[in-house]
Amino acid sequence: MLFRNTRIFALIWLSVGLGLGGYYGIRWQEQPDWTPQAIEESVELNLAIDLARMGPHLRPQGERLERLRQTISREVHTQIESEQKTLQRGLAAGVLLTLLGGGILLMQRRTPA
């Protein structure tokens, strides 16, 4: 058996959980606030970059330009949601491991040897 001493196993879970929770908690706290204005600015910036890459002869006009803007807007929203879900999953995993490790340690203290 790799972990015959369950106390070490629980301490590892507790340590990893605190590390993950701390890391993703700090990243969550440092995450920028995405206001609708900031999202629109990001969309316009990405649109300008895409149009600059296309060159003057390939730039879409009218309805095609609006469809490109909507596509970029969906991409920006999807990326923001993906980042938030990643942070939430990491934070949840850290909290779960911390609770499991702490629970095991508490149960070991309560049960007679």
Secondary structure, 3 states (H helix, E strand, C coil): CCCCCHHHHHHHHHHHHHHHHHHHHHHHHHCCCCCHHHHHHHHHHHHHHHHHHHCCCCCCCCHHHHHHHHHHHHHHHHHHHHHHHHHHHHHHHHHHHHHHHHHHHHHHHHCCC
